[in-house]
Amino acid sequence: MAVAKGVAASGSTLTLIQGALKIMAWTKIKTAVVISACLLLTAGTATTIIIHSQRQPVRAIPKDWAVLNGSIDAWSWSDDKICAHSTSLESILASSRIYRDVTLSVVASTTNREASLAFRLQDADNGYLLIFAPSGTPRDGGVGHIILEKKTSGEEAELGAYRGRIFSSLGQSAKIEVSAKGPWILVRLNGVIVLRCKDTTYSAGFIGLRIFGDGDYPCDATFSNVVYY
């Protein structure tokens, strides 16, 4: 105040002014350090999220997956693939962990029936199924299809279906991916979006793989490059 009024400042006043300037300068330095640290932490967090979202394909049947129905003998691991066989109707291999918003992707193949996905399962009788059957399968007169179904108390209701030209034939592999986010369900076949549906019945549940076969039309299927996140 003395300096501002043009009055000569005493030695003690100058000392106080110099101290105040040093404190102000140090405060600016600390602020810059804190901001830099926050930026580094933010960058580190973003990198971690990216790394965790890049899931690697499973190298065996996951230890926390189990058979919800059917026989455990229907499922095996061979040649880097989950192999499945059924002559006793449906069998589902599912996670023990519950997922809400989730993406499940596989490279699937079948020689005679279907190789399908399951998600937001409450149990074997309630949840969503994504039925994949390539051209030449007995269902629907041999026409290749993907059908999104809602299973309630064991009864299946169709939510949407796709029958198109990008289907593989029996024994050929196809990449199938389903993403569930909130009420929306998005289905991709070989990287192309083929279905988009909205349903609010199930918001979370188990994920897994599904086969269906009987004595007249057994089911043999393989699932490789299984990725979920």
Biotite code that builds the C-alpha atoms (Angstrom):
import biotite.structure as struc

atoms = struc.array([
    struc.Atom([0.000, 0.000, 0.000], chain_id="A", res_id=1, res_name="MET", atom_name="CA", element="C"),
    struc.Atom([2.893, 2.324, 0.789], chain_id="A", res_id=2, res_name="ALA", atom_name="CA", element="C"),
    struc.Atom([4.455, 1.714, -2.627], chain_id="A", res_id=3, res_name="VAL", atom_name="CA", element="C"),
    struc.Atom([1.104, 2.241, -4.337], chain_id="A", res_id=4, res_name="ALA", atom_name="CA", element="C"),
    struc.Atom([0.765, 5.631, -2.613], chain_id="A", res_id=5, res_name="LYS", atom_name="CA", element="C"),
    struc.Atom([4.281, 6.710, -3.582], chain_id="A", res_id=6, res_name="GLY", atom_name="CA", element="C"),
    struc.Atom([5.612, 6.497, -0.047], chain_id="A", res_id=7, res_name="VAL", atom_name="CA", element="C"),
    struc.Atom([9.099, 5.064, 0.408], chain_id="A", res_id=8, res_name="ALA", atom_name="CA", element="C"),
    struc.Atom([8.909, 1.496, 1.596], chain_id="A", res_id=9, res_name="ALA", atom_name="CA", element="C"),
    struc.Atom([10.861, 0.351, 4.595], chain_id="A", res_id=10, res_name="SER", atom_name="CA", element="C"),
    struc.Atom([13.241, -2.594, 4.554], chain_id="A", res_id=11, res_name="GLY", atom_name="CA", element="C"),
    struc.Atom([10.718, -4.776, 6.378], chain_id="A", res_id=12, res_name="SER", atom_name="CA", element="C"),
    struc.Atom([8.017, -3.854, 3.868], chain_id="A", res_id=13, res_name="THR", atom_name="CA", element="C"),
    struc.Atom([10.285, -4.814, 0.961], chain_id="A", res_id=14, res_name="LEU", atom_name="CA", element="C"),
    struc.Atom([11.006, -8.097, 2.658], chain_id="A", res_id=15, res_name="THR", atom_name="CA", element="C"),
    struc.Atom([7.299, -8.807, 2.990], chain_id="A", res_id=16, res_name="LEU", atom_name="CA", element="C"),
    struc.Atom([6.695, -7.919, -0.669], chain_id="A", res_id=17, res_name="ILE", atom_name="CA", element="C"),
    struc.Atom([9.498, -10.187, -1.816], chain_id="A", res_id=18, res_name="GLN", atom_name="CA", element="C"),
    struc.Atom([8.141, -13.019, 0.332], chain_id="A", res_id=19, res_name="GLY", atom_name="CA", element="C"),
    struc.Atom([4.674, -12.557, -1.093], chain_id="A", res_id=20, res_name="ALA", atom_name="CA", element="C"),
    struc.Atom([6.027, -12.660, -4.660], chain_id="A", res_id=21, res_name="LEU", atom_name="CA", element="C"),
    struc.Atom([7.901, -15.881, -3.894], chain_id="A", res_id=22, res_name="LYS", atom_name="CA", element="C"),
    struc.Atom([4.732, -17.472, -2.487], chain_id="A", res_id=23, res_name="ILE", atom_name="CA", element="C"),
    struc.Atom([2.778, -16.417, -5.584], chain_id="A", res_id=24, res_name="MET", atom_name="CA", element="C"),
    struc.Atom([5.448, -17.833, -7.874], chain_id="A", res_id=25, res_name="ALA", atom_name="CA", element="C"),
    struc.Atom([5.581, -21.130, -5.932], chain_id="A", res_id=26, res_name="TRP", atom_name="CA", element="C"),
    struc.Atom([1.773, -21.372, -6.037], chain_id="A", res_id=27, res_name="THR", atom_name="CA", element="C"),
    struc.Atom([1.877, -21.052, -9.834], chain_id="A", res_id=28, res_name="LYS", atom_name="CA", element="C"),
    struc.Atom([4.528, -23.770, -10.034], chain_id="A", res_id=29, res_name="ILE", atom_name="CA", element="C"),
    struc.Atom([2.499, -26.138, -7.843], chain_id="A", res_id=30, res_name="LYS", atom_name="CA", element="C"),
    struc.Atom([-0.611, -25.455, -9.933], chain_id="A", res_id=31, res_name="THR", atom_name="CA", element="C"),
    struc.Atom([1.304, -26.293, -13.116], chain_id="A", res_id=32, res_name="ALA", atom_name="CA", element="C"),
    struc.Atom([2.641, -29.502, -11.541], chain_id="A", res_id=33, res_name="VAL", atom_name="CA", element="C"),
    struc.Atom([-0.850, -30.567, -10.414], chain_id="A", res_id=34, res_name="VAL", atom_name="CA", element="C"),
    struc.Atom([-2.312, -29.876, -13.867], chain_id="A", res_id=35, res_name="ILE", atom_name="CA", element="C"),
    struc.Atom([0.501, -31.849, -15.534], chain_id="A", res_id=36, res_name="SER", atom_name="CA", element="C"),
    struc.Atom([-0.012, -34.748, -13.135], chain_id="A", res_id=37, res_name="ALA", atom_name="CA", element="C"),
    struc.Atom([-3.750, -34.778, -13.845], chain_id="A", res_id=38, res_name="CYS", atom_name="CA", element="C"),
    struc.Atom([-3.105, -34.827, -17.590], chain_id="A", res_id=39, res_name="LEU", atom_name="CA", element="C"),
    struc.Atom([-0.683, -37.738, -17.193], chain_id="A", res_id=40, res_name="LEU", atom_name="CA", element="C"),
    struc.Atom([-3.162, -39.654, -15.035], chain_id="A", res_id=41, res_name="LEU", atom_name="CA", element="C"),
    struc.Atom([-5.935, -39.020, -17.559], chain_id="A", res_id=42, res_name="THR", atom_name="CA", element="C"),
    struc.Atom([-3.739, -40.274, -20.399], chain_id="A", res_id=43, res_name="ALA", atom_name="CA", element="C"),
    struc.Atom([-2.780, -43.320, -18.353], chain_id="A", res_id=44, res_name="GLY", atom_name="CA", element="C"),
    struc.Atom([-6.419, -44.112, -17.569], chain_id="A", res_id=45, res_name="THR", atom_name="CA", element="C"),
    struc.Atom([-7.398, -43.825, -21.233], chain_id="A", res_id=46, res_name="ALA", atom_name="CA", element="C"),
    struc.Atom([-4.593, -46.201, -22.188], chain_id="A", res_id=47, res_name="THR", atom_name="CA", element="C"),
    struc.Atom([-5.691, -48.699, -19.550], chain_id="A", res_id=48, res_name="THR", atom_name="CA", element="C"),
    struc.Atom([-9.272, -48.621, -20.820], chain_id="A", res_id=49, res_name="ILE", atom_name="CA", element="C"),
    struc.Atom([-8.092, -49.269, -24.375], chain_id="A", res_id=50, res_name="ILE", atom_name="CA", element="C"),
    struc.Atom([-5.916, -52.171, -23.267], chain_id="A", res_id=51, res_name="ILE", atom_name="CA", element="C"),
    struc.Atom([-8.708, -53.746, -21.235], chain_id="A", res_id=52, res_name="HIS", atom_name="CA", element="C"),
    struc.Atom([-11.178, -53.400, -24.122], chain_id="A", res_id=53, res_name="SER", atom_name="CA", element="C"),
    struc.Atom([-8.890, -55.345, -26.455], chain_id="A", res_id=54, res_name="GLN", atom_name="CA", element="C"),
    struc.Atom([-9.876, -58.821, -25.285], chain_id="A", res_id=55, res_name="ARG", atom_name="CA", element="C"),
    struc.Atom([-7.856, -61.761, -26.544], chain_id="A", res_id=56, res_name="GLN", atom_name="CA", element="C"),
    struc.Atom([-9.637, -64.886, -27.845], chain_id="A", res_id=57, res_name="PRO", atom_name="CA", element="C"),
    struc.Atom([-10.066, -67.597, -25.224], chain_id="A", res_id=58, res_name="VAL", atom_name="CA", element="C"),
    struc.Atom([-7.451, -70.357, -25.348], chain_id="A", res_id=59, res_name="ARG", atom_name="CA", element="C"),
    struc.Atom([-9.649, -72.986, -23.717], chain_id="A", res_id=60, res_name="ALA", atom_name="CA", element="C"),
    struc.Atom([-13.136, -73.338, -22.322], chain_id="A", res_id=61, res_name="ILE", atom_name="CA", element="C"),
    struc.Atom([-13.209, -70.593, -19.651], chain_id="A", res_id=62, res_name="PRO", atom_name="CA", element="C"),
    struc.Atom([-12.940, -72.029, -16.132], chain_id="A", res_id=63, res_name="LYS", atom_name="CA", element="C"),
    struc.Atom([-15.889, -69.985, -14.915], chain_id="A", res_id=64, res_name="ASP", atom_name="CA", element="C"),
    struc.Atom([-18.215, -71.333, -17.635], chain_id="A", res_id=65, res_name="TRP", atom_name="CA", element="C"),
    struc.Atom([-20.531, -74.284, -17.012], chain_id="A", res_id=66, res_name="ALA", atom_name="CA", element="C"),
    struc.Atom([-23.312, -76.214, -18.753], chain_id="A", res_id=67, res_name="VAL", atom_name="CA", element="C"),
    struc.Atom([-26.738, -74.763, -17.911], chain_id="A", res_id=68, res_name="LEU", atom_name="CA", element="C"),
    struc.Atom([-28.593, -77.677, -19.456], chain_id="A", res_id=69, res_name="ASN", atom_name="CA", element="C"),
    struc.Atom([-27.710, -80.799, -21.405], chain_id="A", res_id=70, res_name="GLY", atom_name="CA", element="C"),
    struc.Atom([-24.632, -82.928, -20.832], chain_id="A", res_id=71, res_name="SER", atom_name="CA", element="C"),
    struc.Atom([-21.180, -81.602, -20.062], chain_id="A", res_id=72, res_name="ILE", atom_name="CA", element="C"),
    struc.Atom([-19.904, -84.249, -22.478], chain_id="A", res_id=73, res_name="ASP", atom_name="CA", element="C"),
    struc.Atom([-21.463, -82.245, -25.295], chain_id="A", res_id=74, res_name="ALA", atom_name="CA", element="C"),
    struc.Atom([-18.672, -79.650, -24.977], chain_id="A", res_id=75, res_name="TRP", atom_name="CA", element="C"),
    struc.Atom([-14.938, -80.056, -25.510], chain_id="A", res_id=76, res_name="SER", atom_name="CA", element="C"),
    struc.Atom([-11.806, -78.158, -26.550], chain_id="A", res_id=77, res_name="TRP", atom_name="CA", element="C"),
    struc.Atom([-9.861, -79.257, -29.641], chain_id="A", res_id=78, res_name="SER", atom_name="CA", element="C"),
    struc.Atom([-7.667, -77.578, -32.280], chain_id="A", res_id=79, res_name="ASP", atom_name="CA", element="C"),
    struc.Atom([-8.087, -74.168, -30.604], chain_id="A", res_id=80, res_name="ASP", atom_name="CA", element="C"),
    struc.Atom([-11.865, -74.433, -30.828], chain_id="A", res_id=81, res_name="LYS", atom_name="CA", element="C"),
    struc.Atom([-14.781, -75.091, -28.518], chain_id="A", res_id=82, res_name="ILE", atom_name="CA", element="C"),
    struc.Atom([-16.488, -78.118, -30.052], chain_id="A", res_id=83, res_name="CYS", atom_name="CA", element="C"),
    struc.Atom([-20.088, -79.099, -29.390], chain_id="A", res_id=84, res_name="ALA", atom_name="CA", element="C"),
    struc.Atom([-22.324, -82.062, -30.272], chain_id="A", res_id=85, res_name="HIS", atom_name="CA", element="C"),
    struc.Atom([-25.933, -82.743, -29.323], chain_id="A", res_id=86, res_name="SER", atom_name="CA", element="C"),
    struc.Atom([-28.622, -85.288, -30.145], chain_id="A", res_id=87, res_name="THR", atom_name="CA", element="C"),
    struc.Atom([-30.652, -84.473, -27.035], chain_id="A", res_id=88, res_name="SER", atom_name="CA", element="C"),
    struc.Atom([-32.101, -81.067, -27.924], chain_id="A", res_id=89, res_name="LEU", atom_name="CA", element="C"),
    struc.Atom([-30.667, -77.876, -26.429], chain_id="A", res_id=90, res_name="GLU", atom_name="CA", element="C"),
    struc.Atom([-27.384, -77.460, -24.618], chain_id="A", res_id=91, res_name="SER", atom_name="CA", element="C"),
    struc.Atom([-26.010, -74.141, -23.363], chain_id="A", res_id=92, res_name="ILE", atom_name="CA", element="C"),
    struc.Atom([-22.485, -73.469, -22.126], chain_id="A", res_id=93, res_name="LEU", atom_name="CA", element="C"),
    struc.Atom([-22.586, -70.225, -20.159], chain_id="A", res_id=94, res_name="ALA", atom_name="CA", element="C"),
    struc.Atom([-20.549, -67.936, -17.938], chain_id="A", res_id=95, res_name="SER", atom_name="CA", element="C"),
    struc.Atom([-21.046, -67.758, -14.192], chain_id="A", res_id=96, res_name="SER", atom_name="CA", element="C"),
    struc.Atom([-20.530, -64.003, -14.304], chain_id="A", res_id=97, res_name="ARG", atom_name="CA", element="C"),
    struc.Atom([-23.396, -61.626, -15.041], chain_id="A", res_id=98, res_name="ILE", atom_name="CA", element="C"),
    struc.Atom([-22.934, -59.035, -17.796], chain_id="A", res_id=99, res_name="TYR", atom_name="CA", element="C"),
    struc.Atom([-25.068, -55.964, -18.445], chain_id="A", res_id=100, res_name="ARG", atom_name="CA", element="C"),
    struc.Atom([-23.789, -54.084, -21.506], chain_id="A", res_id=101, res_name="ASP", atom_name="CA", element="C"),
    struc.Atom([-21.716, -56.676, -23.345], chain_id="A", res_id=102, res_name="VAL", atom_name="CA", element="C"),
    struc.Atom([-20.339, -57.703, -26.725], chain_id="A", res_id=103, res_name="THR", atom_name="CA", element="C"),
    struc.Atom([-19.909, -61.390, -27.561], chain_id="A", res_id=104, res_name="LEU", atom_name="CA", element="C"),
    struc.Atom([-18.091, -62.364, -30.750], chain_id="A", res_id=105, res_name="SER", atom_name="CA", element="C"),
    struc.Atom([-17.233, -65.790, -32.200], chain_id="A", res_id=106, res_name="VAL", atom_name="CA", element="C"),
    struc.Atom([-16.170, -67.447, -35.412], chain_id="A", res_id=107, res_name="VAL", atom_name="CA", element="C"),
    struc.Atom([-18.766, -70.200, -35.759], chain_id="A", res_id=108, res_name="ALA", atom_name="CA", element="C"),
    struc.Atom([-19.153, -73.232, -37.959], chain_id="A", res_id=109, res_name="SER", atom_name="CA", element="C"),
    struc.Atom([-21.590, -76.143, -38.194], chain_id="A", res_id=110, res_name="THR", atom_name="CA", element="C"),
    struc.Atom([-21.894, -79.083, -40.534], chain_id="A", res_id=111, res_name="THR", atom_name="CA", element="C"),
    struc.Atom([-25.529, -79.888, -39.966], chain_id="A", res_id=112, res_name="ASN", atom_name="CA", element="C"),
    struc.Atom([-27.609, -77.679, -37.682], chain_id="A", res_id=113, res_name="ARG", atom_name="CA", element="C"),
    struc.Atom([-26.713, -74.478, -35.797], chain_id="A", res_id=114, res_name="GLU", atom_name="CA", element="C"),
    struc.Atom([-23.940, -72.668, -33.892], chain_id="A", res_id=115, res_name="ALA", atom_name="CA", element="C"),
    struc.Atom([-25.592, -70.003, -31.774], chain_id="A", res_id=116, res_name="SER", atom_name="CA", element="C"),
    struc.Atom([-24.991, -67.421, -29.057], chain_id="A", res_id=117, res_name="LEU", atom_name="CA", element="C"),
    struc.Atom([-26.801, -66.714, -25.802], chain_id="A", res_id=118, res_name="ALA", atom_name="CA", element="C"),
    struc.Atom([-26.719, -63.543, -23.706], chain_id="A", res_id=119, res_name="PHE", atom_name="CA", element="C"),
    struc.Atom([-28.470, -61.898, -20.776], chain_id="A", res_id=120, res_name="ARG", atom_name="CA", element="C"),
    struc.Atom([-29.536, -65.341, -19.642], chain_id="A", res_id=121, res_name="LEU", atom_name="CA", element="C"),
    struc.Atom([-31.329, -65.597, -16.314], chain_id="A", res_id=122, res_name="GLN", atom_name="CA", element="C"),
    struc.Atom([-31.216, -69.390, -16.546], chain_id="A", res_id=123, res_name="ASP", atom_name="CA", element="C"),
    struc.Atom([-31.617, -72.009, -19.280], chain_id="A", res_id=124, res_name="ALA", atom_name="CA", element="C"),
    struc.Atom([-35.249, -70.987, -19.891], chain_id="A", res_id=125, res_name="ASP", atom_name="CA", element="C"),
    struc.Atom([-35.048, -67.189, -19.826], chain_id="A", res_id=126, res_name="ASN", atom_name="CA", element="C"),
    struc.Atom([-32.834, -64.835, -21.847], chain_id="A", res_id=127, res_name="GLY", atom_name="CA", element="C"),
    struc.Atom([-31.862, -63.964, -25.409], chain_id="A", res_id=128, res_name="TYR", atom_name="CA", element="C"),
    struc.Atom([-30.662, -66.350, -28.126], chain_id="A", res_id=129, res_name="LEU", atom_name="CA", element="C"),
    struc.Atom([-28.996, -65.543, -31.425], chain_id="A", res_id=130, res_name="LEU", atom_name="CA", element="C"),
    struc.Atom([-29.620, -68.551, -33.671], chain_id="A", res_id=131, res_name="ILE", atom_name="CA", element="C"),
    struc.Atom([-27.118, -68.931, -36.510], chain_id="A", res_id=132, res_name="PHE", atom_name="CA", element="C"),
    struc.Atom([-27.731, -71.549, -39.204], chain_id="A", res_id=133, res_name="ALA", atom_name="CA", element="C"),
    struc.Atom([-25.835, -71.395, -42.515], chain_id="A", res_id=134, res_name="PRO", atom_name="CA", element="C"),
    struc.Atom([-27.284, -72.308, -45.897], chain_id="A", res_id=135, res_name="SER", atom_name="CA", element="C"),
    struc.Atom([-28.114, -75.999, -46.167], chain_id="A", res_id=136, res_name="GLY", atom_name="CA", element="C"),
    struc.Atom([-29.273, -76.614, -42.597], chain_id="A", res_id=137, res_name="THR", atom_name="CA", element="C"),
    struc.Atom([-32.584, -78.441, -42.090], chain_id="A", res_id=138, res_name="PRO", atom_name="CA", element="C"),
    struc.Atom([-34.313, -75.554, -40.320], chain_id="A", res_id=139, res_name="ARG", atom_name="CA", element="C"),
    struc.Atom([-36.328, -73.150, -42.522], chain_id="A", res_id=140, res_name="ASP", atom_name="CA", element="C"),
    struc.Atom([-35.974, -75.368, -45.571], chain_id="A", res_id=141, res_name="GLY", atom_name="CA", element="C"),
    struc.Atom([-32.207, -75.054, -45.752], chain_id="A", res_id=142, res_name="GLY", atom_name="CA", element="C"),
    struc.Atom([-32.160, -71.257, -46.094], chain_id="A", res_id=143, res_name="VAL", atom_name="CA", element="C"),
    struc.Atom([-29.343, -69.581, -44.152], chain_id="A", res_id=144, res_name="GLY", atom_name="CA", element="C"),
    struc.Atom([-30.547, -67.309, -41.386], chain_id="A", res_id=145, res_name="HIS", atom_name="CA", element="C"),
    struc.Atom([-29.857, -65.457, -38.182], chain_id="A", res_id=146, res_name="ILE", atom_name="CA", element="C"),
    struc.Atom([-32.786, -65.227, -35.770], chain_id="A", res_id=147, res_name="ILE", atom_name="CA", element="C"),
    struc.Atom([-32.827, -63.155, -32.591], chain_id="A", res_id=148, res_name="LEU", atom_name="CA", element="C"),
    struc.Atom([-35.124, -64.788, -30.059], chain_id="A", res_id=149, res_name="GLU", atom_name="CA", element="C"),
    struc.Atom([-36.360, -64.004, -26.580], chain_id="A", res_id=150, res_name="LYS", atom_name="CA", element="C"),
    struc.Atom([-36.787, -67.043, -24.396], chain_id="A", res_id=151, res_name="LYS", atom_name="CA", element="C"),
    struc.Atom([-39.367, -66.790, -21.613], chain_id="A", res_id=152, res_name="THR", atom_name="CA", element="C"),
    struc.Atom([-40.174, -69.801, -19.421], chain_id="A", res_id=153, res_name="SER", atom_name="CA", element="C"),
    struc.Atom([-38.750, -72.005, -22.139], chain_id="A", res_id=154, res_name="GLY", atom_name="CA", element="C"),
    struc.Atom([-40.894, -70.514, -24.921], chain_id="A", res_id=155, res_name="GLU", atom_name="CA", element="C"),
    struc.Atom([-39.032, -68.797, -27.771], chain_id="A", res_id=156, res_name="GLU", atom_name="CA", element="C"),
    struc.Atom([-40.389, -65.653, -29.448], chain_id="A", res_id=157, res_name="ALA", atom_name="CA", element="C"),
    struc.Atom([-38.753, -64.130, -32.527], chain_id="A", res_id=158, res_name="GLU", atom_name="CA", element="C"),
    struc.Atom([-37.597, -60.526, -32.181], chain_id="A", res_id=159, res_name="LEU", atom_name="CA", element="C"),
    struc.Atom([-35.981, -60.243, -35.586], chain_id="A", res_id=160, res_name="GLY", atom_name="CA", element="C"),
    struc.Atom([-34.527, -62.309, -38.415], chain_id="A", res_id=161, res_name="ALA", atom_name="CA", element="C"),
    struc.Atom([-32.097, -61.935, -41.293], chain_id="A", res_id=162, res_name="TYR", atom_name="CA", element="C"),
    struc.Atom([-31.839, -64.039, -44.427], chain_id="A", res_id=163, res_name="ARG", atom_name="CA", element="C"),
    struc.Atom([-29.379, -62.715, -46.954], chain_id="A", res_id=164, res_name="GLY", atom_name="CA", element="C"),
    struc.Atom([-26.644, -63.413, -49.468], chain_id="A", res_id=165, res_name="ARG", atom_name="CA", element="C"),
    struc.Atom([-23.636, -63.078, -47.186], chain_id="A", res_id=166, res_name="ILE", atom_name="CA", element="C"),
    struc.Atom([-24.243, -66.415, -45.528], chain_id="A", res_id=167, res_name="PHE", atom_name="CA", element="C"),
    struc.Atom([-21.684, -69.183, -45.568], chain_id="A", res_id=168, res_name="SER", atom_name="CA", element="C"),
    struc.Atom([-22.561, -72.759, -46.435], chain_id="A", res_id=169, res_name="SER", atom_name="CA", element="C"),
    struc.Atom([-22.435, -75.781, -44.170], chain_id="A", res_id=170, res_name="LEU", atom_name="CA", element="C"),
    struc.Atom([-18.964, -76.355, -42.785], chain_id="A", res_id=171, res_name="GLY", atom_name="CA", element="C"),
    struc.Atom([-17.755, -72.837, -43.606], chain_id="A", res_id=172, res_name="GLN", atom_name="CA", element="C"),
    struc.Atom([-16.949, -70.359, -40.850], chain_id="A", res_id=173, res_name="SER", atom_name="CA", element="C"),
    struc.Atom([-18.667, -67.050, -40.219], chain_id="A", res_id=174, res_name="ALA", atom_name="CA", element="C"),
    struc.Atom([-17.998, -64.328, -37.685], chain_id="A", res_id=175, res_name="LYS", atom_name="CA", element="C"),
    struc.Atom([-21.044, -63.619, -35.535], chain_id="A", res_id=176, res_name="ILE", atom_name="CA", element="C"),
    struc.Atom([-21.176, -60.725, -33.088], chain_id="A", res_id=177, res_name="GLU", atom_name="CA", element="C"),
    struc.Atom([-23.918, -59.489, -30.808], chain_id="A", res_id=178, res_name="VAL", atom_name="CA", element="C"),
    struc.Atom([-23.728, -56.270, -28.775], chain_id="A", res_id=179, res_name="SER", atom_name="CA", element="C"),
    struc.Atom([-26.279, -55.488, -26.076], chain_id="A", res_id=180, res_name="ALA", atom_name="CA", element="C"),
    struc.Atom([-26.272, -51.932, -24.737], chain_id="A", res_id=181, res_name="LYS", atom_name="CA", element="C"),
    struc.Atom([-29.205, -50.805, -22.680], chain_id="A", res_id=182, res_name="GLY", atom_name="CA", element="C"),
    struc.Atom([-32.377, -51.911, -24.478], chain_id="A", res_id=183, res_name="PRO", atom_name="CA", element="C"),
    struc.Atom([-30.649, -52.074, -27.888], chain_id="A", res_id=184, res_name="TRP", atom_name="CA", element="C"),
    struc.Atom([-29.317, -55.265, -29.453], chain_id="A", res_id=185, res_name="ILE", atom_name="CA", element="C"),
    struc.Atom([-27.043, -55.066, -32.494], chain_id="A", res_id=186, res_name="LEU", atom_name="CA", element="C"),
    struc.Atom([-26.055, -58.106, -34.559], chain_id="A", res_id=187, res_name="VAL", atom_name="CA", element="C"),
    struc.Atom([-23.214, -58.313, -37.058], chain_id="A", res_id=188, res_name="ARG", atom_name="CA", element="C"),
    struc.Atom([-22.475, -61.090, -39.527], chain_id="A", res_id=189, res_name="LEU", atom_name="CA", element="C"),
    struc.Atom([-18.970, -61.056, -41.017], chain_id="A", res_id=190, res_name="ASN", atom_name="CA", element="C"),
    struc.Atom([-18.624, -57.427, -39.931], chain_id="A", res_id=191, res_name="GLY", atom_name="CA", element="C"),
    struc.Atom([-21.910, -56.287, -41.520], chain_id="A", res_id=192, res_name="VAL", atom_name="CA", element="C"),
    struc.Atom([-24.841, -55.090, -39.384], chain_id="A", res_id=193, res_name="ILE", atom_name="CA", element="C"),
    struc.Atom([-27.789, -57.380, -40.147], chain_id="A", res_id=194, res_name="VAL", atom_name="CA", element="C"),
    struc.Atom([-30.115, -56.820, -37.185], chain_id="A", res_id=195, res_name="LEU", atom_name="CA", element="C"),
    struc.Atom([-30.936, -53.997, -34.795], chain_id="A", res_id=196, res_name="ARG", atom_name="CA", element="C"),
    struc.Atom([-33.662, -54.598, -32.214], chain_id="A", res_id=197, res_name="CYS", atom_name="CA", element="C"),
    struc.Atom([-34.952, -53.033, -29.024], chain_id="A", res_id=198, res_name="LYS", atom_name="CA", element="C"),
    struc.Atom([-36.234, -55.038, -26.066], chain_id="A", res_id=199, res_name="ASP", atom_name="CA", element="C"),
    struc.Atom([-36.358, -54.251, -22.371], chain_id="A", res_id=200, res_name="THR", atom_name="CA", element="C"),
    struc.Atom([-37.223, -57.671, -20.918], chain_id="A", res_id=201, res_name="THR", atom_name="CA", element="C"),
    struc.Atom([-33.714, -58.594, -19.755], chain_id="A", res_id=202, res_name="TYR", atom_name="CA", element="C"),
    struc.Atom([-31.144, -55.952, -18.811], chain_id="A", res_id=203, res_name="SER", atom_name="CA", element="C"),
    struc.Atom([-28.368, -58.283, -17.586], chain_id="A", res_id=204, res_name="ALA", atom_name="CA", element="C"),
    struc.Atom([-27.458, -61.945, -17.353], chain_id="A", res_id=205, res_name="GLY", atom_name="CA", element="C"),
    struc.Atom([-25.045, -64.685, -18.341], chain_id="A", res_id=206, res_name="PHE", atom_name="CA", element="C"),
    struc.Atom([-23.430, -65.032, -21.773], chain_id="A", res_id=207, res_name="ILE", atom_name="CA", element="C"),
    struc.Atom([-22.681, -68.268, -23.579], chain_id="A", res_id=208, res_name="GLY", atom_name="CA", element="C"),
    struc.Atom([-22.860, -70.639, -26.540], chain_id="A", res_id=209, res_name="LEU", atom_name="CA", element="C"),
    struc.Atom([-25.847, -72.680, -27.616], chain_id="A", res_id=210, res_name="ARG", atom_name="CA", element="C"),
    struc.Atom([-26.495, -75.769, -29.754], chain_id="A", res_id=211, res_name="ILE", atom_name="CA", element="C"),
    struc.Atom([-29.653, -77.717, -30.565], chain_id="A", res_id=212, res_name="PHE", atom_name="CA", element="C"),
    struc.Atom([-29.937, -81.159, -32.121], chain_id="A", res_id=213, res_name="GLY", atom_name="CA", element="C"),
    struc.Atom([-31.979, -84.335, -32.004], chain_id="A", res_id=214, res_name="ASP", atom_name="CA", element="C"),
    struc.Atom([-31.725, -87.931, -33.149], chain_id="A", res_id=215, res_name="GLY", atom_name="CA", element="C"),
    struc.Atom([-32.917, -87.162, -36.673], chain_id="A", res_id=216, res_name="ASP", atom_name="CA", element="C"),
    struc.Atom([-30.906, -83.948, -37.053], chain_id="A", res_id=217, res_name="TYR", atom_name="CA", element="C"),
    struc.Atom([-27.915, -83.911, -34.677], chain_id="A", res_id=218, res_name="PRO", atom_name="CA", element="C"),
    struc.Atom([-25.970, -80.735, -34.090], chain_id="A", res_id=219, res_name="CYS", atom_name="CA", element="C"),
    struc.Atom([-22.206, -80.465, -34.528], chain_id="A", res_id=220, res_name="ASP", atom_name="CA", element="C"),
    struc.Atom([-20.687, -77.025, -34.138], chain_id="A", res_id=221, res_name="ALA", atom_name="CA", element="C"),
    struc.Atom([-17.412, -75.284, -33.400], chain_id="A", res_id=222, res_name="THR", atom_name="CA", element="C"),
    struc.Atom([-16.698, -71.875, -31.873], chain_id="A", res_id=223, res_name="PHE", atom_name="CA", element="C"),
    struc.Atom([-13.296, -70.225, -32.233], chain_id="A", res_id=224, res_name="SER", atom_name="CA", element="C"),
    struc.Atom([-11.919, -66.723, -31.562], chain_id="A", res_id=225, res_name="ASN", atom_name="CA", element="C"),
    struc.Atom([-14.423, -66.360, -28.726], chain_id="A", res_id=226, res_name="VAL", atom_name="CA", element="C"),
    struc.Atom([-14.159, -62.791, -27.425], chain_id="A", res_id=227, res_name="VAL", atom_name="CA", element="C"),
    struc.Atom([-16.390, -61.021, -24.920], chain_id="A", res_id=228, res_name="TYR", atom_name="CA", element="C"),
    struc.Atom([-16.166, -57.664, -23.159], chain_id="A", res_id=229, res_name="TYR", atom_name="CA", element="C"),
])
